[in-house]
Amino acid sequence: MYRSHTCGELRASHTNTEVTLSGWVQKSRDKGFIVWVDLRDRYGITQLVFDEERTPKAMMEKAQKLGREFVIQVTGTVIERASKNANIPTGDIEILVSKMDILNESLLPPFTIEDKTDGGEDIRMKYRYLDIRRNPVKNNLIFRHKVTQEVRNYLSKEGFIEVETPYLIKSTPEGARDFVVPSRMNEGQFYALPQSPQTFKQLLMVGGMDKYFQIVKCFRDEDLRADRQPEFTQIDCEMAFVEQEDILNAFEGLTRHLLKVVNGVEISEFPRMLYDDAMRLYGNDKPDIRFGMEFGELNDVAQHKDFGVFNDAELVIGIAVPGGNSYTRKEIDKLIDWVKRPQIGALGMIYSRCNDDGTYKSSVDKFFDQDDLAKWAEKTGAKPGDLVCVLSGPTNKVRTQLSALRMELAERLDLRKPNEFAPLWVMDFPLLEWDDETERYHAMHHPFTSPKPGQLELLETNPGEVKANAYDLVLNGNEIGGGSIRIHDKKIQALMFDYLGFTKEEAKAQFGFLMDAFQYGAPPHGGLAFGLDRLVAILGGQETIRDFIAFPKNNSGRDVMIDAPAPLDNKQLEELSLKLNLKS
């Protein structure tokens, strides 16, 4: 037995008990006549003591040579600590060591294994197995485990059945690029890794499984934007014989349960917002509603003067910054520089100060009088002491720019508090979106999403106006889940493939198995998939998903710890009938 207790377990009540502990040396303090060693495992830290009066000389010398991260086993007696440490649960006691074995020595780690480490992100990712020993990472992984267990328990109690679906599947043309896997036994043919188990969960509904869930790895070979991973985890769910309201209620229940059990937070309301309203008021489809700063559209009060910047714009739009009138001119200039960065792309920013006396001072006083500026304040909800920030340009572009500015200002004003939770359903997304490059419509979600009831006929006359029977669950400005009511009728599904530009032959080749299954009594069905990584991060009061993944990839999609991806040797390439054609 390597240990009788863990390093976080012993208390004053264990005094005079002989115990055996094993773990890593966190640090040691050698005073010559006495040596203290902090021994660490997953559960905590216990102080060990060796002194020249009670410790044999050979063991004393051995203790003085212990290095950081040495793995040791000790046996000794629990004694009361003379100088207690209220910062750790074991701070009332220490172990007077009578026996010690060095189980493994360690090189000096490349960074300190402490909560506040001296290691940068790159070096910590390279030595991730050391990073996991630090409390912040360790506790995040334990937290993820807790959330995952609560999900499994809740869904199981609600009658959902966990079913595993294949990882080696068929490549499809929709969505992001697939990761492909060559088949040695089927020369010249390839599997794909699933971007989601979408078609399989629909087939499970055809199979009568009724309520399915799976905590599953998904893979997308896409350019990595901020905080994205090429492999990620979904809580994938599907239900048969349901309408949209049934699904929303089911997963509001799961979200309420997680917030209550994991965070101790009671949520009563899950407000709902149309996609069109989300874009109009917040400039994106996952608005953070923990704070205000809704957009005010200013065309009718800003395009009546001789100011070409506004007059030539498709949309003039502004927000009120609470207390922003206190900003100095230098601070405002920095905001203007921020929106002009290439990542945002605005050409500039107009502003108007709302003075405490009810007057206004703007950067365009030459063109707009006090009545005009008062209307800007009214449209944006600005009050005395606020600052109105105004952007203009093409509608979609300027909304995106102002949305980014809104979020940046909220961070600066400390309005995005991680211990506050504001869920939101965003509803009625467009069914299709136009792609200028391919000059055809693509499914905004996937080709199996059903149109809203009564809108199928619009596909013939105005496909861009058709709304999807789809919904996203947003929490604190992050999409944590999304889903839809699916098409379950073969004729409607064939019609959808037709509008998406598939020939009958292409649709048959790609999705014939699903169309065939629909001929055998497919029930009405729909579902939702949570992004587990994102959900766990937000419940944990953070937004960086990498911190909650045991072995994440970097921003280039590389695992720098194991150095992957990596080349194959020629023998493997030959076995797979592959020949490289690398661009120089």
C-alpha positions in Angstrom: 0.0 0.0 0.0 1.6 3.3 -1.1 -0.6 5.4 1.1 -3.0 5.2 4.0 -4.3 8.7 3.5 -4.2 11.4 0.9 -2.3 14.7 1.3 -5.5 16.7 1.8 -7.1 14.4 4.3 -5.4 14.7 7.7 -6.7 16.9 10.5 -6.0 17.6 14.1 -8.2 14.6 15.0 -5.5 12.3 13.4 -2.8 13.5 15.9 -0.6 10.6 17.1 -1.8 8.4 14.2 0.9 6.6 12.1 0.2 7.3 8.4 1.7 6.6 5.1 1.6 9.3 2.3 2.8 9.4 -1.3 3.1 12.3 -3.6 5.3 15.0 -5.2 7.6 17.3 -3.5 6.1 20.8 -3.9 9.0 22.5 -2.2 11.4 22.1 0.8 12.9 24.5 3.3 16.2 23.4 4.8 17.3 25.2 7.9 20.2 22.9 8.5 19.0 21.5 11.8 15.4 21.0 10.5 13.9 20.4 7.0 10.2 21.0 6.1 8.9 19.4 2.9 5.5 20.2 1.4 4.1 16.9 -0.1 1.4 17.3 -2.8 -1.1 15.0 -4.5 -4.4 15.6 -6.2 -6.2 16.2 -2.9 -3.9 18.8 -1.2 -0.7 19.4 0.6 0.7 18.0 3.8 3.8 19.4 5.5 6.5 16.8 6.4 9.1 17.5 9.1 12.6 16.1 9.6 14.8 17.4 12.5 18.2 16.4 13.7 17.0 15.5 17.2 14.4 13.0 16.1 15.4 12.0 12.5 18.3 9.5 11.8 21.3 11.2 10.2 21.0 9.2 7.0 17.4 10.1 6.5 18.1 13.8 7.3 20.8 13.9 4.6 18.3 12.2 2.2 15.7 14.8 3.0 18.1 17.6 2.4 18.7 16.4 -1.2 15.0 16.2 -2.2 14.3 18.2 -5.3 11.0 19.7 -6.6 8.7 17.1 -8.1 10.5 14.1 -6.7 8.0 11.3 -6.1 8.3 10.0 -2.5 6.6 7.8 0.0 6.8 8.6 3.7 5.6 6.9 6.9 5.4 8.9 10.1 3.3 10.2 13.0 0.8 13.0 12.7 1.8 15.8 15.2 0.4 19.2 16.0 2.0 21.9 14.0 3.7 24.6 16.0 3.2 27.4 13.4 -0.3 26.7 11.9 -1.2 27.5 8.3 -4.8 28.7 8.0 -4.5 28.8 4.2 -4.6 25.0 3.7 -7.0 22.4 5.3 -4.1 20.4 6.7 -2.5 23.5 8.2 -3.0 22.4 11.9 -0.8 19.3 11.5 2.5 17.9 10.1 4.1 14.5 9.7 7.1 13.6 11.7 8.7 11.3 9.2 10.2 8.0 10.4 10.6 6.3 7.0 11.1 7.7 3.5 11.5 6.1 0.1 12.3 8.0 -3.1 10.0 6.4 -5.7 11.3 8.5 -8.6 13.6 11.5 -9.0 12.6 14.5 -11.2 14.4 16.9 -13.4 13.9 20.5 -12.4 10.6 21.5 -14.0 10.7 24.1 -16.8 8.2 26.2 -14.8 7.0 26.3 -11.2 4.2 24.0 -10.3 2.2 26.6 -8.4 -1.1 28.4 -8.8 0.7 31.5 -10.1 3.4 30.0 -12.3 6.3 31.6 -14.1 5.6 29.5 -17.3 4.0 31.1 -20.4 1.2 29.3 -22.3 3.4 27.8 -25.0 5.8 26.1 -22.5 2.9 24.9 -20.3 1.2 23.4 -23.4 4.4 21.6 -24.3 4.6 20.2 -20.8 0.9 19.8 -20.2 1.4 16.8 -18.0 3.2 19.1 -15.6 0.6 21.9 -16.0 -2.1 19.5 -14.9 -0.4 19.2 -11.5 -1.2 22.9 -10.9 -4.4 23.6 -9.0 -6.0 25.8 -11.6 -5.8 23.2 -14.3 -6.4 20.3 -12.0 -9.5 21.9 -10.5 -10.9 22.8 -14.0 -10.6 19.1 -15.0 -12.4 18.0 -11.8 -15.0 20.7 -12.4 -15.5 19.4 -16.0 -16.0 15.9 -14.5 -18.6 17.1 -12.1 -20.6 18.9 -14.9 -20.4 15.8 -17.1 -21.6 13.5 -14.4 -24.5 15.9 -13.6 -25.5 15.9 -17.3 -25.4 12.1 -17.5 -27.4 11.7 -14.3 -30.1 14.3 -15.3 -30.7 13.1 -18.8 -30.8 9.4 -17.6 -33.4 10.3 -15.0 -35.4 12.1 -17.8 -35.5 8.9 -19.8 -32.7 9.6 -22.3 -30.6 6.6 -23.5 -26.9 7.0 -24.1 -25.9 5.5 -27.4 -22.5 5.7 -29.1 -22.3 6.4 -32.8 -19.3 5.7 -35.2 -16.3 7.9 -35.5 -15.3 6.5 -39.0 -18.1 7.8 -41.2 -18.7 9.2 -44.7 -17.5 12.6 -45.8 -20.3 15.1 -46.6 -20.0 18.5 -48.4 -21.9 20.6 -46.0 -20.4 22.6 -43.1 -16.7 22.9 -42.3 -14.0 20.7 -43.9 -13.9 17.1 -42.7 -10.8 15.4 -41.3 -10.4 12.4 -43.5 -8.9 9.0 -42.7 -7.6 6.8 -45.5 -8.7 3.1 -45.5 -5.9 0.6 -46.1 -8.4 -2.2 -46.8 -10.4 -0.2 -49.3 -7.8 1.3 -51.5 -8.3 4.9 -52.6 -11.3 5.4 -50.3 -11.6 7.4 -47.1 -13.5 7.7 -44.0 -14.3 11.1 -42.4 -14.4 12.0 -38.7 -17.8 13.3 -37.7 -18.4 17.0 -37.4 -21.4 15.9 -35.4 -23.5 12.7 -35.1 -26.4 14.4 -36.9 -27.5 11.7 -39.4 -26.9 8.9 -36.9 -29.1 10.5 -34.2 -31.8 10.9 -36.8 -31.5 7.3 -37.7 -31.8 6.4 -34.0 -35.1 8.2 -34.0 -36.2 6.2 -37.0 -35.1 3.2 -34.9 -37.5 4.1 -32.2 -35.0 5.1 -29.5 -37.2 8.1 -28.7 -34.8 10.0 -26.4 -31.1 9.7 -27.2 -28.0 11.5 -25.8 -24.3 11.1 -26.2 -21.3 13.0 -24.9 -19.2 12.7 -28.0 -16.1 14.0 -29.7 -16.6 16.0 -32.9 -14.0 17.1 -35.5 -13.8 20.1 -37.8 -10.9 21.0 -40.0 -11.5 24.7 -40.1 -9.4 27.8 -39.6 -9.1 28.2 -35.9 -10.6 31.4 -34.7 -10.2 32.6 -31.1 -10.7 29.8 -28.6 -11.7 27.1 -31.1 -10.4 23.5 -31.1 -10.3 21.1 -34.1 -11.7 18.4 -31.8 -14.3 19.3 -29.3 -17.0 17.6 -27.2 -20.8 17.9 -27.6 -23.7 16.8 -25.4 -25.7 15.5 -28.4 -29.4 15.0 -27.8 -32.4 14.0 -30.0 -36.1 13.4 -29.2 -38.9 11.9 -31.2 -42.6 12.9 -31.3 -41.8 16.4 -30.1 -42.4 20.0 -31.2 -40.0 22.9 -30.6 -41.6 23.8 -27.3 -41.0 20.3 -25.9 -37.3 20.6 -26.7 -36.9 24.1 -25.3 -38.5 23.0 -22.0 -36.4 19.8 -21.8 -33.1 21.6 -22.1 -34.1 24.6 -20.0 -34.6 22.0 -17.4 -31.0 20.6 -17.9 -29.5 24.1 -17.8 -31.4 25.1 -14.7 -30.3 21.9 -13.0 -26.6 22.5 -13.9 -26.7 26.2 -12.7 -28.4 25.2 -9.4 -26.3 22.1 -8.6 -22.9 23.3 -9.9 -23.2 27.1 -9.3 -25.9 27.4 -6.6 -27.8 29.8 -8.9 -31.6 29.7 -9.4 -32.8 30.8 -12.9 -36.5 31.3 -13.4 -36.7 33.0 -16.8 -35.2 31.9 -20.1 -36.2 34.9 -22.3 -36.6 34.4 -26.1 -35.5 36.7 -28.8 -35.9 36.5 -32.6 -32.8 36.2 -34.6 -33.7 39.4 -36.5 -34.1 41.3 -33.3 -30.8 40.0 -31.9 -29.0 41.3 -35.0 -30.9 44.6 -34.9 -30.3 45.3 -31.2 -27.0 43.7 -30.5 -25.3 43.0 -33.9 -24.8 39.3 -33.3 -26.9 36.1 -32.8 -25.5 35.4 -29.3 -26.0 38.6 -27.3 -24.9 39.1 -23.8 -27.9 40.4 -22.0 -26.3 40.9 -18.6 -26.0 44.5 -19.4 -27.8 47.0 -21.7 -26.2 49.2 -24.4 -28.7 48.1 -27.0 -28.2 49.6 -30.5 -30.1 52.6 -31.6 -30.7 53.0 -35.3 -30.1 56.7 -36.2 -30.8 56.9 -40.0 -33.9 59.1 -39.6 -32.2 61.5 -37.2 -28.7 61.6 -38.7 -29.1 61.6 -42.5 -30.9 65.0 -42.9 -27.8 67.2 -42.7 -24.9 67.8 -45.1 -22.7 65.1 -43.6 -21.7 62.6 -46.3 -20.3 60.0 -43.9 -23.8 59.4 -42.6 -25.7 60.2 -45.8 -23.8 57.7 -47.9 -24.2 54.9 -45.3 -26.7 52.1 -45.5 -27.0 52.2 -41.7 -26.1 54.7 -39.0 -26.1 53.1 -35.6 -25.1 54.0 -32.0 -24.8 52.9 -28.4 -24.8 54.7 -25.1 -21.8 54.1 -22.9 -22.9 54.4 -19.2 -20.8 57.1 -17.5 -18.8 57.5 -20.7 -18.8 61.3 -20.6 -16.1 61.0 -18.0 -13.7 59.7 -20.7 -11.0 62.2 -21.6 -10.4 63.1 -25.2 -7.3 60.9 -25.1 -9.4 57.9 -23.9 -11.9 58.5 -26.7 -9.2 58.7 -29.3 -7.9 55.3 -28.1 -11.5 53.9 -28.6 -11.5 55.3 -32.1 -8.1 53.7 -32.8 -9.5 50.4 -31.4 -12.4 50.3 -33.8 -10.1 51.2 -36.7 -7.9 48.1 -36.1 -7.9 45.6 -39.0 -9.7 43.1 -36.8 -12.7 45.5 -36.5 -12.3 47.4 -39.7 -14.3 50.6 -39.0 -13.1 53.8 -40.8 -13.7 55.9 -37.7 -16.2 56.7 -34.9 -18.4 59.7 -34.2 -19.3 60.5 -30.6 -21.5 62.8 -28.6 -21.0 63.7 -24.9 -24.2 63.9 -22.8 -23.4 66.5 -20.3 -25.0 66.6 -16.8 -26.7 69.9 -17.5 -28.7 68.4 -20.4 -26.5 69.8 -23.2 -24.5 67.9 -25.7 -21.0 68.1 -27.2 -20.1 66.1 -30.2 -17.3 65.5 -32.7 -19.6 66.7 -35.4 -21.0 69.9 -33.9 -20.4 71.6 -37.2 -23.2 69.5 -38.8 -25.6 68.7 -36.0 -27.3 71.0 -33.4 -28.5 70.3 -29.9 -31.9 69.0 -31.1 -30.2 66.5 -33.3 -27.9 65.3 -30.6 -30.8 65.0 -28.2 -32.5 62.7 -30.7 -29.3 60.6 -30.8 -29.5 60.3 -27.0 -33.2 59.4 -27.1 -32.6 56.7 -29.8 -29.8 55.1 -27.9 -31.2 55.5 -24.4 -28.4 57.8 -23.3 -28.7 59.7 -20.0 -26.8 62.7 -18.7 -23.2 61.5 -18.0 -23.2 59.0 -20.8 -21.3 58.9 -24.1 -23.0 58.1 -27.4 -20.7 56.2 -29.9 -21.8 56.1 -33.5 -20.6 54.0 -36.5 -21.9 53.9 -40.0 -21.6 51.8 -43.1 -23.0 48.7 -44.8 -25.7 47.2 -42.5 -24.1 43.8 -41.7 -20.6 45.1 -41.4 -21.4 48.0 -39.1 -23.5 45.9 -36.8 -20.6 43.5 -36.4 -18.2 46.4 -35.7 -20.5 48.0 -33.1 -21.1 44.6 -31.5 -17.4 44.2 -31.0 -17.2 47.7 -29.6 -20.1 47.0 -27.2 -18.3 43.9 -25.9 -15.0 45.7 -25.5 -16.7 48.5 -23.6 -18.5 46.0 -21.3 -15.2 44.4 -20.4 -13.6 47.8 -19.6 -16.7 48.7 -17.5 -16.7 45.4 -15.7 -20.2 44.6 -16.8 -19.5 41.0 -17.8 -19.5 39.5 -14.3 -18.6 35.7 -14.4 -20.8 34.9 -11.4 -23.9 36.3 -13.0 -25.8 34.1 -15.5 -28.2 35.3 -18.2 -29.6 32.6 -20.5 -31.4 33.4 -23.7 -33.1 31.5 -26.5 -32.4 33.0 -30.0 -35.2 31.8 -32.4 -36.2 31.7 -36.0 -32.8 31.8 -37.8 -32.8 32.1 -41.6 -33.1 28.6 -43.1 -30.6 29.5 -45.9 -27.8 31.9 -46.4 -26.4 33.1 -49.7 -22.7 32.3 -50.6 -21.3 34.8 -53.1 -18.4 32.5 -53.9 -20.4 29.5 -55.0 -23.4 31.7 -56.0 -25.9 29.5 -54.3 -27.7 29.1 -51.0 -26.3 27.0 -48.2 -28.1 25.7 -45.1 -27.4 28.1 -42.2 -27.4 25.1 -39.8 -27.5 21.9 -41.8 -29.7 20.5 -44.7 -31.9 18.5 -42.3 -33.4 21.6 -40.5 -37.1 22.0 -41.0 -38.6 25.3 -42.2 -41.0 27.1 -39.8 -44.5 25.7 -40.3 -46.3 27.4 -43.2 -43.1 28.7 -44.8 -42.2 25.8 -47.2 -43.9 27.5 -50.1 -41.6 30.6 -49.7 -38.7 28.4 -50.9 -40.0 28.8 -54.4 -40.5 32.6 -54.4 -38.2 34.0 -51.7 -35.8 31.4 -50.3 -33.7 34.0 -48.4 -36.8 35.0 -46.3 -37.6 31.4 -45.1 -37.1 31.0 -41.3 -35.8 27.8 -39.9 -37.5 25.9 -37.1 -34.2 26.3 -35.2 -33.0 27.7 -31.9 -29.8 28.5 -30.1 -29.3 28.6 -26.4 -27.0 31.5 -25.4 -25.5 32.0 -21.9 -23.6 35.2 -21.1 -22.9 36.1 -24.7 -21.8 32.6 -25.7 -23.7 30.1 -27.8 -23.7 27.0 -25.5 -26.2 24.9 -27.6 -28.1 24.8 -30.8 -30.6 22.6 -32.6 -33.7 22.4 -34.7 -36.8 20.5 -35.6 -35.7 18.1 -38.3 -37.2 17.3 -41.7 -38.7 13.8 -41.3 -40.6 13.6 -44.6 -38.6 12.2 -47.6 -40.3 14.4 -50.1 -39.6 17.6 -48.2 -36.0 16.5 -47.6 -35.5 15.8 -51.3 -36.9 19.3 -52.0 -34.5 20.8 -49.5 -31.5 19.1 -51.3 -32.8 20.5 -54.5 -32.9 24.1 -53.2 -29.4 23.6 -51.8 -28.1 22.8 -55.3 -27.7 19.0 -55.0 -28.6 17.0 -58.0 -30.6 13.8 -57.4 -27.5 11.8 -58.0 -25.4 13.8 -55.5 -28.2 13.7 -52.8 -28.5 9.9 -53.3 -24.7 9.4 -53.1 -24.3 11.6 -50.0 -27.5 10.9 -48.0 -29.2 8.0 -49.7 -29.0 6.0 -46.5 -31.0 8.6 -44.6 -33.6 9.0 -47.4 -34.0 5.3 -47.5 -34.6 5.2 -43.8 -37.3 7.9 -44.1 -39.3 5.4 -46.2 -39.8 3.2 -43.2 -41.8 5.4 -40.9 -39.6 8.3 -39.6 -41.3 10.0 -36.6 -41.3 13.8 -36.2 -38.1 14.6 -34.3 -35.7 17.3 -33.3 -32.9 17.9 -30.9 -30.2 20.1 -29.6 -26.4 19.8 -29.0 -24.6 21.6 -26.2 -20.9 22.5 -26.6 -19.6 20.8 -23.5 -16.2 22.6 -23.5 -17.9 26.1 -23.7 -20.6 25.2 -21.2 -18.1 24.0 -18.7 -15.9 27.1 -19.1 -18.8 29.5 -18.6 -20.2 27.6 -15.6 -16.6 27.7 -14.3 -16.6 31.5 -14.6 -14.3 31.6 -17.6 -14.6 31.7 -21.4 -11.3 30.0 -22.5 -12.2 26.4 -23.3 -8.6 25.3 -23.5 -8.3 25.7 -19.8 -11.0 22.9 -19.4 -9.5 20.4 -21.9 -6.9 18.0 -20.6 -4.7 18.0 -23.7 -5.7 20.9 -26.0 -4.3 22.0 -29.4 -2.8 25.4 -29.9 -4.1 28.1 -32.3 -2.5 26.4 -35.2 -4.3 23.1 -34.4 -1.0 21.5 -33.2 -0.5 19.3 -30.1 2.9 20.7 -29.2 3.3 18.1 -26.4 3.3 15.1 -28.7 4.3 17.1 -31.9 1.2 16.3 -33.9 0.3 16.4 -36.7 3.4 14.7 -38.0 4.6 13.2 -41.3 4.0 9.5 -42.2 6.9 7.4 -43.2 7.1 6.1 -46.8 6.0 2.6 -45.8 2.8 3.9 -44.3 2.1 6.0 -47.3 2.5 3.0 -49.6 0.2 0.8 -47.5 -2.4 3.5 -47.7 -1.9 4.1 -51.5 -1.1 7.8 -50.8 1.3 10.0 -52.6 2.3 13.5 -51.4 2.0 16.5 -53.6 3.2 19.2 -51.3 3.4 22.8 -52.5 6.8 24.3 -52.1 
